[in-house]
């Protein structure tokens, strides 16, 4: 939970929009939380850099989509999705995850 709190604080500090956290702890063997937020490219790049500084060196497994419209940051048990506004609407993660417990 400490890692999740650091991720949330970091994203709030760079002023992402519509931050949502979904709890998969008891439903997925691969990850415990999904963090979804709306950001622009500059914020997404800042999120990557600040998360690398704020988390332990091995807490970030992989970053995909850097410089794109959807950035995925794999932090092992926490998966962070940063979307541009139009892509977030297009992929509809918020609607797809309606049955999953939302904690933020």
FENHU-V603234 format. One record per backbone hydrogen bond with DSSP energy under -1.0 kcal/mol. NH is the residue of the N-H (numbers start at 0). CO is the residue of the C=O. If there is no record, write none. Layout:
nh/co
NH/CO
NH/CO
//
This chain:
nh/co
4/0
5/1
6/2
7/3
8/4
9/5
10/6
11/7
12/8
13/9
14/11
15/10
16/37
19/35
21/33
22/100
23/31
26/23
27/23
31/76
32/76
33/21
34/78
35/19
36/80
37/16
38/82
43/39
44/40
45/41
46/42
47/43
48/44
49/45
50/46
51/47
52/48
53/49
54/50
58/55
60/73
61/73
63/71
67/64
70/81
71/63
72/79
73/61
74/77
76/74
78/32
79/72
80/34
81/70
82/36
83/68
87/83
88/84
89/85
90/86
91/87
95/91
96/92
97/94
99/96
102/20
103/20
//
